[in-house]
Amino acid sequence: GERTTGGAEGFRFRPGEAPPGAWCAPRHSMPEARALALETWPVLPTRRPPVPQPPRLGALSLLKETPGQTRAFVRYHLNLGIDLLLLFFDDPGDPMIAELSGHPRLILVPCTPDHWAHWAGMPAPPDMEVKHRATRKAGQHMLREAGADWIISIDGDELLYGDLRGAIARRPEGATLIRLLPAESVLHADPP
């Protein structure tokens, strides 16, 4: 009968009938043919090119809100797609710190006198502008360390609106800043 040899595990070819590039060596035993094939077959890459990941969005806010307002703020921005939400609590005893702790997308910072001394240079900053500058400085550092690619600072009474990821994708090449224009909601005593 005809003898078949060569090929990969489970495949056998008749001498002279192997497809181009197939290993077929009738003068070698099967273990020898496999060993030779392993030495001569090209090595195929085992890694796929990395799949581009969307940018990680981080937001920071200094809060001194009611529990309901804080819950709504957090829920809204997490549902909007913010990956990491860094909350500085102006009142270090705020009960929302305990309620929200342990959430994987939240970073909670009680603003103790030690916190302010480290980031603002004083244990009790006299005004909100100093507190905002200190929280932006601390927040940018903390969110970068946590892996955020884009960072936005939002007041506790503000809500982001729109397609932030789309704005990032449409930015001019090399742009490292995106300006978001505010739309203020103002309550009037007598609606027109």
FIZARO-685805 format. One line per field, with one value per residue: x, y, z of N, C-alpha, C, CB in turn; residue number from 1; residue in three letters. Coordinates in Angstrom, 3 decimals, decimal comma, padded with zeros to 6 digits, always signed. Glycine has a CB too. Layout:
N
n_px: [X; ...]
n_py: [Y; ...]
n_pz: [Z; ...]
ca_px: [X; ...]
ca_py: [Y; ...]
ca_pz: [Z; ...]
c_px: [X; ...]
c_py: [Y; ...]
c_pz: [Z; ...]
cb_px: [X; ...]
cb_py: [Y; ...]
cb_pz: [Z; ...]
seq: [NUM; ...]
type: [ALA; ...]
REM end
This chain:
192
n_px: [+000,794; +000,139; +002,221; +001,701; +002,811; +004,142; +003,044; +000,861; -000,283; -002,754; -003,144; -002,404; -000,403; -000,035; +003,062; +004,352; +001,837; +001,205; -000,140; +001,092; +003,685; +003,109; +004,309; +006,007; +007,648; +008,789; +011,023; +011,492; +010,694; +007,536; +007,824; +010,359; +009,814; +007,943; +009,595; +011,476; +009,691; +008,838; +011,173; +011,423; +009,049; +007,441; +007,333; +004,416; +002,932; +001,813; +000,526; -002,079; -002,632; -002,936; -006,195; -007,728; -008,540; -011,271; -010,927; -010,276; -012,455; -012,332; -013,785; -013,994; -015,111; -015,939; -017,844; -020,627; -023,297; -026,790; -027,722; -029,511; -029,054; -026,362; -026,454; -027,989; -026,288; -024,019; -025,149; -026,163; -023,792; -022,228; -023,931; -023,859; -021,428; -018,969; -015,892; -014,297; -015,075; -014,219; -014,712; -014,583; -015,227; -016,355; -017,258; -015,849; -017,199; -019,389; -022,248; -022,542; -020,105; -019,641; -021,834; -021,304; -018,816; -016,597; -017,584; -016,647; -016,050; -015,759; -013,884; -013,326; -012,823; -012,416; -012,337; -010,245; -008,544; -005,831; -005,802; -006,397; -004,181; -002,095; -002,739; -003,657; -002,029; -002,759; -004,613; -007,338; -008,820; -009,718; -011,650; -013,891; -012,663; -009,931; -010,210; -011,292; -009,179; -007,260; -008,546; -008,757; -006,054; -005,212; -007,055; -006,462; -003,955; -004,598; -006,526; -005,072; -003,170; -004,903; -005,510; -006,980; -007,581; -008,697; -009,809; -012,257; -013,472; -016,154; -018,745; -020,679; -023,344; -023,720; -024,283; -022,952; -023,606; -024,369; -022,395; -019,636; -017,510; -017,681; -017,008; -014,350; -013,331; -013,691; -011,968; -009,392; -006,382; -003,807; -004,773; -005,088; -006,917; -010,308; -012,932; -015,809; -018,874; -020,858; -024,299; -026,473; -028,962; -031,485; -033,570; -036,578; -038,738; -041,271; -042,402; -042,086]
n_py: [-001,171; +002,356; +004,676; +007,153; +010,268; +012,912; +016,385; +018,225; +017,406; +014,979; +015,306; +013,828; +013,347; +012,128; +011,223; +013,629; +014,733; +016,668; +019,806; +023,055; +024,262; +022,527; +020,136; +017,330; +014,484; +011,640; +010,136; +010,362; +009,411; +009,759; +011,159; +012,349; +013,883; +015,686; +017,036; +018,224; +019,821; +021,595; +022,977; +024,332; +025,644; +028,775; +031,186; +032,277; +035,379; +035,734; +037,661; +039,995; +043,125; +045,965; +046,842; +049,879; +051,820; +053,589; +056,977; +057,487; +059,069; +061,504; +063,190; +065,898; +067,273; +069,695; +069,311; +070,395; +069,627; +068,675; +065,332; +064,189; +065,828; +065,240; +062,465; +062,509; +064,014; +062,317; +059,918; +060,888; +061,742; +059,401; +057,774; +059,236; +058,558; +059,124; +057,919; +057,915; +059,432; +061,958; +063,053; +065,736; +066,371; +069,104; +069,264; +067,308; +065,439; +064,598; +062,627; +061,247; +060,300; +057,846; +056,435; +056,313; +055,152; +052,636; +052,288; +051,383; +053,309; +055,705; +058,179; +059,275; +062,080; +063,356; +066,675; +067,510; +069,477; +068,735; +067,869; +070,301; +071,805; +070,474; +070,696; +073,339; +074,885; +075,897; +075,299; +075,944; +077,181; +080,527; +081,284; +080,274; +080,313; +079,770; +077,192; +075,890; +076,130; +074,566; +072,046; +071,494; +071,291; +069,132; +067,224; +066,872; +065,686; +063,312; +062,035; +061,631; +059,842; +057,732; +056,930; +058,485; +059,966; +062,305; +065,183; +066,866; +069,653; +070,153; +072,050; +071,338; +071,965; +071,822; +070,241; +068,095; +068,187; +066,667; +065,198; +064,211; +062,413; +062,335; +064,986; +064,954; +063,114; +064,550; +066,660; +068,950; +067,610; +066,997; +068,755; +069,515; +070,428; +071,044; +073,236; +073,747; +075,239; +076,998; +076,598; +078,322; +077,865; +079,839; +080,931; +082,594; +084,918; +085,638; +083,969; +084,649]
n_pz: [+000,000; -000,153; +001,463; +003,913; +005,141; +007,236; +007,778; +010,029; +013,360; +013,147; +010,392; +007,300; +004,433; +001,102; -000,329; -002,554; -003,040; -001,313; -000,248; -001,355; +000,688; +002,771; +005,110; +004,114; +004,269; +003,257; +003,945; +006,640; +010,005; +011,737; +014,336; +013,846; +011,570; +012,639; +014,483; +012,732; +011,311; +013,299; +013,641; +011,247; +010,524; +010,141; +012,773; +014,124; +015,028; +018,357; +019,711; +019,481; +017,839; +020,005; +021,112; +020,571; +023,373; +024,836; +026,007; +029,500; +031,620; +034,089; +036,849; +039,133; +042,231; +044,679; +047,452; +049,406; +050,080; +050,391; +051,480; +049,548; +047,268; +046,834; +046,281; +043,897; +042,224; +042,066; +040,997; +038,537; +037,136; +037,058; +035,552; +033,212; +032,215; +033,326; +034,317; +036,643; +039,630; +041,647; +044,808; +046,919; +050,196; +051,796; +054,388; +056,682; +058,186; +056,783; +056,231; +053,852; +053,054; +054,347; +053,297; +050,528; +050,350; +049,167; +046,638; +043,379; +041,406; +042,601; +044,337; +047,484; +049,499; +052,603; +053,660; +055,766; +058,352; +058,037; +055,365; +054,019; +054,881; +053,610; +050,807; +050,401; +051,893; +054,319; +057,331; +057,411; +054,876; +053,967; +052,050; +049,353; +046,838; +047,287; +048,305; +046,048; +044,185; +045,519; +045,590; +042,862; +042,171; +043,853; +042,954; +040,200; +040,416; +041,903; +040,239; +037,873; +038,865; +039,339; +036,813; +034,973; +031,808; +030,848; +032,547; +034,414; +036,213; +038,321; +039,779; +042,734; +042,339; +039,662; +036,475; +034,056; +030,580; +027,555; +024,874; +025,974; +025,448; +022,667; +022,069; +022,855; +021,028; +018,655; +018,855; +017,764; +016,345; +018,639; +020,526; +023,919; +025,651; +026,280; +025,931; +027,757; +027,494; +029,841; +030,771; +032,429; +034,904; +035,950; +038,476; +038,306; +039,902; +038,898; +036,279; +032,768]
ca_px: [+000,000; +000,828; +002,607; +001,474; +003,628; +004,268; +001,901; +000,618; -001,021; -004,073; -003,161; -001,409; -000,385; +000,715; +004,243; +004,146; +000,497; +000,988; -000,351; +002,297; +004,002; +002,876; +005,491; +005,823; +008,989; +008,641; +012,201; +011,588; +009,602; +006,619; +008,426; +011,432; +009,184; +007,389; +010,709; +011,974; +008,673; +008,865; +012,361; +011,377; +007,826; +007,563; +006,684; +003,353; +002,780; +000,745; -000,154; -002,841; -002,382; -003,834; -007,464; -007,784; -009,498; -011,767; -010,249; -010,918; -012,891; -012,379; -014,397; -013,802; -016,030; -015,951; -019,262; -021,223; -024,683; -027,640; -027,555; -030,263; -028,351; -025,127; -026,841; -028,409; -025,080; -023,206; -025,887; -026,228; -022,498; -021,821; -024,759; -023,408; -020,248; -017,725; -015,268; -013,837; -015,636; -013,485; -015,535; -013,999; -016,301; -015,954; -017,534; -015,242; -018,121; -020,560; -022,690; -022,472; -018,806; -019,856; -022,795; -020,736; -017,499; -016,560; -018,008; -015,409; -015,787; -015,715; -012,785; -013,920; -011,804; -012,910; -011,421; -009,841; -007,504; -004,587; -005,959; -006,244; -002,794; -001,246; -003,045; -003,897; -000,997; -003,350; -005,581; -008,727; -008,831; -010,713; -012,733; -014,128; -011,715; -008,736; -010,600; -011,434; -007,831; -006,612; -009,168; -008,371; -004,662; -005,203; -007,854; -005,713; -002,923; -005,216; -007,170; -004,005; -002,639; -005,918; -005,596; -007,856; -006,935; -009,304; -010,299; -013,090; -013,859; -017,568; -019,317; -021,689; -024,680; -023,667; -024,380; -022,450; -024,656; -023,879; -021,558; -018,258; -016,590; -017,710; -016,231; -012,939; -012,980; -013,717; -011,045; -008,291; -005,226; -002,843; -005,427; -005,077; -007,916; -011,608; -013,702; -017,250; -019,571; -021,928; -025,675; -026,970; -030,393; -031,765; -034,960; -037,206; -039,908; -042,463; -042,054; -042,703]
ca_py: [+000,000; +003,646; +005,171; +008,597; +010,834; +014,368; +017,202; +018,532; +016,381; +014,708; +015,424; +013,008; +013,584; +011,170; +011,871; +014,268; +015,303; +017,646; +021,162; +023,876; +024,712; +021,483; +019,324; +015,948; +013,917; +010,205; +009,452; +010,559; +008,882; +010,819; +012,052; +013,136; +014,874; +016,748; +017,818; +019,068; +020,825; +022,622; +023,808; +025,104; +026,404; +030,153; +031,483; +033,250; +036,223; +035,295; +038,843; +040,825; +044,543; +046,437; +047,460; +051,217; +051,971; +054,965; +057,689; +057,405; +060,397; +061,755; +064,457; +066,207; +068,283; +070,030; +069,254; +070,672; +069,562; +067,774; +063,950; +063,979; +066,483; +064,489; +061,217; +062,835; +064,430; +061,128; +059,037; +061,513; +061,744; +058,021; +057,335; +059,969; +057,869; +059,486; +056,680; +058,130; +060,653; +062,313; +063,967; +066,348; +066,772; +070,267; +068,869; +065,974; +064,545; +064,407; +061,223; +060,632; +059,627; +056,448; +055,809; +056,115; +054,497; +051,291; +052,271; +051,268; +054,448; +056,920; +058,464; +060,187; +062,751; +064,314; +067,824; +067,768; +070,511; +068,202; +067,913; +071,690; +072,238; +069,888; +071,157; +074,790; +075,579; +076,414; +074,308; +076,365; +078,252; +081,546; +081,472; +079,172; +080,327; +079,048; +075,779; +075,370; +075,962; +073,431; +070,787; +071,235; +070,831; +067,783; +066,350; +066,519; +064,729; +062,035; +061,391; +061,134; +058,633; +056,680; +056,516; +059,306; +060,632; +063,634; +065,578; +068,061; +070,108; +070,534; +072,441; +070,414; +072,324; +071,807; +068,952; +068,049; +067,823; +066,517; +064,067; +064,569; +061,541; +062,800; +066,230; +064,573; +062,473; +065,548; +067,765; +069,021; +066,789; +067,640; +069,586; +068,897; +071,124; +071,262; +074,217; +073,510; +076,477; +076,748; +077,051; +078,512; +077,839; +080,928; +080,931; +083,906; +084,946; +085,649; +083,527; +085,521]
ca_pz: [+000,000; -000,149; +002,782; +004,067; +006,210; +007,323; +008,154; +011,435; +014,095; +012,599; +008,936; +006,606; +002,998; +000,285; -000,912; -003,842; -003,165; -000,249; -000,748; -001,232; +002,036; +003,765; +005,400; +003,696; +004,136; +003,399; +004,454; +008,083; +010,821; +012,155; +015,332; +013,225; +010,696; +013,493; +015,022; +011,646; +010,994; +014,332; +013,439; +010,007; +010,335; +010,618; +014,049; +013,940; +016,214; +019,258; +020,249; +018,560; +018,113; +021,060; +020,715; +021,177; +024,464; +024,943; +027,095; +030,828; +032,036; +035,522; +037,246; +040,547; +042,742; +046,104; +047,815; +050,707; +049,632; +051,165; +051,012; +048,308; +046,169; +046,577; +045,609; +042,528; +041,513; +041,814; +040,089; +037,217; +036,446; +036,770; +034,423; +032,029; +031,681; +034,003; +034,794; +038,019; +040,206; +042,864; +045,594; +048,108; +051,102; +052,586; +055,769; +056,810; +058,870; +055,925; +056,283; +052,527; +052,915; +054,736; +052,387; +049,191; +050,357; +048,612; +045,233; +042,600; +040,524; +043,407; +045,254; +048,459; +050,304; +053,603; +053,706; +057,151; +058,422; +057,451; +053,904; +053,574; +055,122; +052,570; +049,452; +050,330; +052,660; +055,564; +057,827; +057,196; +053,871; +054,305; +051,078; +048,417; +045,713; +047,735; +048,383; +044,680; +043,608; +046,187; +045,172; +041,464; +042,199; +044,437; +042,106; +038,990; +040,836; +042,296; +039,097; +036,979; +039,513; +039,218; +035,415; +034,125; +030,678; +030,758; +033,866; +034,450; +037,543; +038,291; +041,069; +043,228; +041,856; +038,202; +035,817; +032,683; +029,643; +026,187; +024,518; +026,325; +024,694; +021,279; +022,009; +022,935; +019,757; +017,573; +019,112; +016,798; +016,703; +019,527; +021,551; +025,247; +026,450; +025,650; +026,693; +027,819; +027,843; +030,808; +030,552; +033,800; +035,183; +036,881; +038,921; +038,311; +040,775; +038,054; +034,917; +031,741]
c_px: [+000,840; +001,087; +002,339; +002,272; +003,448; +003,002; +001,787; -000,173; -002,412; -004,168; -002,070; -001,548; +000,355; +001,932; +003,922; +002,781; +000,206; +000,747; +000,927; +002,472; +003,756; +004,144; +005,205; +007,212; +008,928; +009,857; +012,365; +010,439; +008,729; +007,229; +009,542; +010,842; +008,598; +008,491; +011,275; +010,986; +008,685; +010,057; +012,223; +010,119; +008,020; +006,815; +005,646; +003,223; +001,600; -000,011; -000,892; -002,486; -003,360; -005,082; -007,514; -008,883; -010,010; -011,046; -011,013; -011,204; -012,946; -013,019; -014,146; -014,744; -015,826; -017,412; -019,523; -022,717; -025,484; -027,392; -028,289; -029,575; -027,071; -025,434; -027,199; -027,202; -024,251; -023,888; -025,884; -024,896; -021,958; -022,626; -024,377; -022,182; -018,928; -017,152; -014,845; -014,376; -014,971; -014,274; -014,771; -015,160; -015,802; -016,209; -016,967; -016,118; -019,379; -020,969; -022,620; -021,129; -018,969; -020,791; -022,172; -019,428; -017,611; -017,027; -016,752; -015,082; -015,725; -014,439; -013,315; -012,825; -012,481; -011,886; -011,164; -008,846; -006,164; -004,639; -005,717; -004,808; -001,877; -001,480; -003,241; -002,850; -001,512; -004,431; -007,046; -008,747; -009,976; -011,864; -012,793; -013,137; -010,434; -009,033; -010,712; -010,070; -007,139; -007,222; -008,846; -006,947; -004,573; -005,922; -007,141; -004,640; -003,548; -005,845; -006,150; -003,419; -003,607; -006,154; -006,521; -007,034; -007,424; -009,953; -011,124; -013,431; -015,279; -017,980; -020,420; -023,100; -024,729; -023,810; -023,771; -023,600; -024,033; -022,964; -020,092; -017,256; -016,545; -016,907; -014,735; -012,495; -012,890; -012,704; -009,959; -007,100; -004,243; -003,466; -005,467; -006,109; -009,192; -012,377; -015,179; -017,927; -020,708; -023,277; -026,294; -028,487; -030,653; -033,253; -035,469; -038,465; -041,205; -042,078; -042,748; -043,874]
c_py: [+001,239; +004,077; +006,674; +009,083; +012,333; +015,048; +017,405; +017,402; +016,206; +014,829; +014,539; +013,276; +012,447; +011,888; +012,416; +014,909; +016,345; +019,017; +021,982; +024,350; +023,672; +020,669; +017,892; +015,365; +012,414; +009,505; +009,593; +009,861; +010,054; +011,701; +012,917; +014,233; +016,021; +017,643; +018,743; +020,180; +021,940; +023,541; +024,724; +025,919; +027,824; +030,328; +032,572; +034,112; +035,740; +036,478; +039,571; +042,274; +045,033; +047,090; +048,839; +051,291; +053,409; +055,668; +057,540; +058,826; +060,478; +063,107; +064,650; +067,317; +068,457; +070,159; +069,707; +070,789; +068,689; +066,341; +063,670; +064,600; +065,716; +063,197; +061,483; +063,220; +063,211; +060,227; +059,597; +061,379; +060,346; +057,469; +058,033; +059,308; +058,315; +058,206; +056,766; +059,463; +060,873; +063,389; +064,432; +066,828; +067,884; +070,022; +067,460; +064,970; +064,267; +062,931; +060,503; +059,919; +058,142; +055,745; +055,462; +055,328; +053,059; +051,208; +052,281; +052,456; +055,772; +056,975; +059,545; +060,758; +063,678; +065,443; +068,223; +068,924; +070,017; +068,216; +069,329; +072,172; +071,709; +070,539; +072,666; +075,584; +076,194; +075,446; +074,672; +077,508; +079,222; +081,673; +080,308; +079,155; +079,581; +077,544; +075,160; +075,171; +074,743; +072,105; +070,476; +070,704; +069,397; +066,800; +065,938; +065,484; +063,349; +061,309; +060,884; +059,839; +057,463; +056,260; +057,323; +059,981; +062,077; +063,943; +066,857; +068,369; +070,662; +070,981; +071,454; +070,718; +072,379; +070,369; +069,067; +067,658; +067,715; +065,312; +064,426; +063,714; +061,949; +064,076; +065,926; +063,971; +063,483; +066,674; +067,789; +068,199; +067,602; +068,509; +068,833; +069,530; +071,266; +072,220; +073,885; +074,792; +076,174; +077,219; +077,121; +078,439; +078,884; +080,929; +082,371; +083,843; +084,873; +085,203; +084,400; +084,865]
c_pz: [+000,000; +001,282; +002,830; +005,260; +006,263; +007,785; +009,649; +012,071; +013,482; +011,088; +008,344; +005,112; +002,315; -000,270; -002,302; -004,001; -002,090; -000,850; -000,573; +000,210; +003,101; +003,942; +005,007; +003,435; +004,328; +003,987; +005,970; +008,789; +011,264; +013,244; +014,762; +012,344; +011,508; +014,039; +013,955; +011,310; +012,021; +014,172; +012,242; +009,804; +010,831; +011,941; +013,788; +015,187; +017,061; +019,831; +019,152; +018,837; +019,173; +020,477; +021,363; +022,230; +024,473; +026,096; +028,404; +031,293; +033,553; +035,784; +038,732; +040,959; +044,236; +046,502; +049,248; +050,443; +050,589; +050,675; +049,695; +047,104; +045,809; +045,841; +044,147; +041,675; +041,110; +040,781; +038,666; +036,477; +036,178; +035,593; +033,123; +031,408; +032,271; +034,610; +036,259; +038,514; +041,557; +043,601; +046,826; +048,968; +052,005; +054,073; +055,946; +057,549; +058,058; +055,933; +054,931; +052,298; +053,234; +053,747; +051,036; +049,181; +049,859; +047,170; +044,358; +041,707; +041,274; +044,233; +046,184; +049,349; +051,301; +053,745; +055,162; +057,176; +057,851; +055,923; +053,393; +053,770; +054,021; +051,205; +049,331; +051,107; +053,946; +056,026; +057,607; +056,181; +054,118; +053,314; +050,090; +047,260; +046,067; +047,804; +046,983; +044,016; +044,196; +045,738; +043,709; +041,394; +042,729; +043,516; +040,837; +039,317; +041,111; +041,109; +038,079; +037,544; +039,365; +037,765; +034,524; +033,027; +030,525; +032,097; +033,729; +035,900; +037,446; +039,691; +041,443; +042,756; +040,330; +037,697; +034,423; +031,781; +028,264; +026,049; +024,752; +025,557; +023,218; +021,108; +022,055; +021,599; +018,613; +017,760; +018,039; +017,287; +017,548; +020,611; +022,878; +026,183; +025,633; +026,532; +026,605; +028,266; +028,801; +030,281; +031,936; +033,859; +036,262; +037,196; +038,971; +039,184; +039,957; +036,643; +033,891; +031,048]
cb_px: [-000,906; +000,004; +004,112; -000,046; +005,107; +004,667; +000,646; -000,130; -001,130; -005,049; -002,969; -001,591; +000,270; -000,168; +005,428; +004,344; -000,540; +002,188; -001,539; +002,231; +003,219; +001,695; +005,889; +004,899; +009,965; +008,334; +013,428; +011,597; +010,148; +005,310; +008,964; +012,369; +008,090; +006,586; +011,812; +012,254; +007,280; +008,886; +013,584; +011,532; +006,650; +007,022; +007,729; +002,019; +002,580; +001,315; +000,843; -004,377; -002,508; -003,107; -008,710; -008,016; -008,852; -013,319; -010,088; -010,006; -014,264; -010,969; -015,934; -012,342; -017,491; -015,138; -019,783; -020,623; -024,773; -029,162; -028,047; -031,657; -028,016; -024,388; -028,036; -029,447; -024,238; -022,959; -027,335; -026,612; -021,492; -022,009; -026,228; -023,095; -020,194; -017,962; -014,060; -012,278; -017,201; -012,030; -016,859; -013,015; -016,805; -016,710; -019,091; -013,923; -018,499; -020,264; -024,107; -022,690; -017,734; -020,438; -023,986; -020,510; -016,887; -017,391; -018,945; -015,482; -016,851; -016,940; -011,452; -014,999; -010,815; -013,164; -012,003; -009,221; -007,315; -004,333; -007,371; -007,218; -002,297; -001,497; -004,271; -005,290; -000,377; -003,944; -005,361; -009,400; -008,941; -010,043; -012,548; -015,532; -011,384; -008,260; -011,942; -012,295; -006,973; -006,727; -010,693; -008,500; -003,799; -005,868; -009,136; -005,071; -002,183; -006,276; -008,132; -002,878; -002,359; -007,228; -006,018; -008,605; -007,195; -010,351; -009,117; -014,381; -012,857; -018,467; -019,873; -021,666; -025,109; -022,339; -025,856; -021,252; -025,824; -023,146; -021,795; -018,031; -017,021; -019,148; -016,621; -012,702; -014,005; -015,099; -010,413; -007,867; -004,529; -001,915; -006,870; -003,686; -007,396; -012,394; -013,436; -017,593; -020,104; -021,618; -026,494; -026,496; -030,878; -031,318; -035,101; -037,550; -039,895; -043,119; -042,439; -041,676]
cb_py: [-000,004; +004,719; +004,857; +008,926; +010,482; +014,926; +016,585; +019,875; +016,754; +015,620; +016,901; +011,475; +014,945; +010,575; +010,878; +013,278; +014,203; +017,686; +021,839; +025,087; +025,919; +020,571; +019,415; +015,844; +014,553; +009,616; +009,979; +012,054; +008,082; +010,212; +011,244; +012,226; +014,220; +016,141; +016,892; +018,223; +020,185; +021,990; +022,939; +024,198; +025,737; +031,142; +031,934; +032,549; +037,703; +034,448; +039,787; +040,582; +045,393; +047,424; +046,575; +052,289; +051,600; +054,989; +059,175; +056,639; +060,735; +061,694; +064,485; +066,606; +067,900; +071,362; +067,849; +071,992; +069,015; +068,169; +062,988; +064,550; +067,943; +064,186; +060,554; +063,983; +065,386; +060,350; +058,849; +062,993; +062,518; +057,121; +057,587; +061,425; +058,053; +060,598; +056,344; +058,096; +060,563; +062,809; +063,295; +067,534; +065,570; +071,525; +068,923; +066,087; +065,126; +064,887; +061,161; +061,696; +060,275; +056,369; +056,729; +057,444; +054,521; +050,391; +053,499; +050,064; +054,526; +057,003; +058,921; +059,467; +063,541; +063,610; +069,030; +066,492; +070,963; +066,765; +067,425; +072,609; +071,753; +068,386; +070,469; +075,121; +076,643; +077,856; +074,097; +076,805; +077,664; +082,856; +082,798; +079,257; +081,774; +079,578; +075,635; +076,324; +077,219; +073,571; +070,849; +072,520; +071,774; +067,788; +067,019; +067,777; +065,250; +062,274; +062,359; +062,208; +058,898; +057,154; +055,136; +060,374; +059,850; +063,713; +065,785; +067,877; +071,190; +069,349; +073,902; +070,408; +073,673; +072,440; +068,470; +067,050; +068,858; +067,773; +063,647; +064,413; +060,055; +063,027; +067,174; +063,562; +061,396; +066,142; +067,640; +070,490; +066,249; +068,468; +069,983; +069,008; +072,512; +069,919; +075,649; +072,332; +077,187; +077,440; +076,082; +079,854; +076,403; +082,302; +080,244; +084,370; +086,219; +087,066; +082,045; +085,918]
cb_pz: [+001,147; -000,899; +003,089; +004,245; +006,016; +005,998; +007,640; +011,590; +015,601; +013,213; +008,494; +006,930; +002,666; -000,872; -000,987; -004,918; -003,099; +000,717; -000,018; -002,192; +002,354; +003,352; +006,898; +002,419; +005,151; +002,085; +003,762; +008,427; +012,060; +012,653; +016,483; +012,393; +009,844; +014,655; +015,563; +010,402; +010,929; +015,704; +013,270; +008,868; +011,057; +009,560; +015,147; +013,621; +015,806; +020,390; +020,927; +018,701; +016,816; +021,973; +021,142; +020,097; +025,836; +025,161; +026,746; +031,875; +031,430; +036,139; +036,922; +040,834; +042,439; +046,413; +047,629; +051,388; +048,185; +051,029; +052,076; +048,443; +046,541; +047,892; +046,339; +042,536; +042,386; +043,129; +040,581; +037,347; +037,253; +038,022; +034,722; +032,389; +030,223; +035,108; +033,936; +038,109; +040,347; +042,533; +046,003; +047,741; +051,942; +052,115; +056,101; +057,520; +060,205; +054,473; +056,801; +051,446; +053,850; +056,166; +052,179; +048,546; +051,775; +049,445; +044,899; +041,762; +039,455; +044,320; +044,492; +049,311; +049,407; +054,992; +052,905; +057,802; +059,879; +057,950; +053,486; +054,334; +056,513; +052,474; +048,964; +050,865; +051,822; +055,362; +059,280; +058,544; +052,460; +054,424; +050,320; +047,873; +045,306; +049,125; +049,136; +043,832; +043,851; +047,713; +045,377; +040,612; +043,067; +045,837; +041,756; +038,357; +042,106; +043,367; +038,427; +036,801; +041,005; +039,830; +035,367; +034,974; +029,384; +029,590; +034,864; +033,598; +038,098; +037,794; +041,020; +044,701; +042,441; +037,691; +035,746; +032,535; +029,657; +025,749; +023,048; +027,834; +024,821; +020,823; +023,173; +024,100; +019,413; +017,464; +020,526; +016,563; +015,431; +018,723; +021,110; +025,864; +026,912; +025,442; +026,181; +028,783; +026,579; +032,132; +029,573; +034,358; +035,633; +036,295; +040,314; +036,856; +041,641; +038,029; +034,699; +030,701]
seq: [1; 2; 3; 4; 5; 6; 7; 8; 9; 10; 11; 12; 13; 14; 15; 16; 17; 18; 19; 20; 21; 22; 23; 24; 25; 26; 27; 28; 29; 30; 31; 32; 33; 34; 35; 36; 37; 38; 39; 40; 41; 42; 43; 44; 45; 46; 47; 48; 49; 50; 51; 52; 53; 54; 55; 56; 57; 58; 59; 60; 61; 62; 63; 64; 65; 66; 67; 68; 69; 70; 71; 72; 73; 74; 75; 76; 77; 78; 79; 80; 81; 82; 83; 84; 85; 86; 87; 88; 89; 90; 91; 92; 93; 94; 95; 96; 97; 98; 99; 100; 101; 102; 103; 104; 105; 106; 107; 108; 109; 110; 111; 112; 113; 114; 115; 116; 117; 118; 119; 120; 121; 122; 123; 124; 125; 126; 127; 128; 129; 130; 131; 132; 133; 134; 135; 136; 137; 138; 139; 140; 141; 142; 143; 144; 145; 146; 147; 148; 149; 150; 151; 152; 153; 154; 155; 156; 157; 158; 159; 160; 161; 162; 163; 164; 165; 166; 167; 168; 169; 170; 171; 172; 173; 174; 175; 176; 177; 178; 179; 180; 181; 182; 183; 184; 185; 186; 187; 188; 189; 190; 191; 192]
type: [GLY; GLU; ARG; THR; THR; GLY; GLY; ALA; GLU; GLY; PHE; ARG; PHE; ARG; PRO; GLY; GLU; ALA; PRO; PRO; GLY; ALA; TRP; CYS; ALA; PRO; ARG; HIS; SER; MET; PRO; GLU; ALA; ARG; ALA; LEU; ALA; LEU; GLU; THR; TRP; PRO; VAL; LEU; PRO; THR; ARG; ARG; PRO; PRO; VAL; PRO; GLN; PRO; PRO; ARG; LEU; GLY; ALA; LEU; SER; LEU; LEU; LYS; GLU; THR; PRO; GLY; GLN; THR; ARG; ALA; PHE; VAL; ARG; TYR; HIS; LEU; ASN; LEU; GLY; ILE; ASP; LEU; LEU; LEU; LEU; PHE; PHE; ASP; ASP; PRO; GLY; ASP; PRO; MET; ILE; ALA; GLU; LEU; SER; GLY; HIS; PRO; ARG; LEU; ILE; LEU; VAL; PRO; CYS; THR; PRO; ASP; HIS; TRP; ALA; HIS; TRP; ALA; GLY; MET; PRO; ALA; PRO; PRO; ASP; MET; GLU; VAL; LYS; HIS; ARG; ALA; THR; ARG; LYS; ALA; GLY; GLN; HIS; MET; LEU; ARG; GLU; ALA; GLY; ALA; ASP; TRP; ILE; ILE; SER; ILE; ASP; GLY; ASP; GLU; LEU; LEU; TYR; GLY; ASP; LEU; ARG; GLY; ALA; ILE; ALA; ARG; ARG; PRO; GLU; GLY; ALA; THR; LEU; ILE; ARG; LEU; LEU; PRO; ALA; GLU; SER; VAL; LEU; HIS; ALA; ASP; PRO; PRO]
REM end
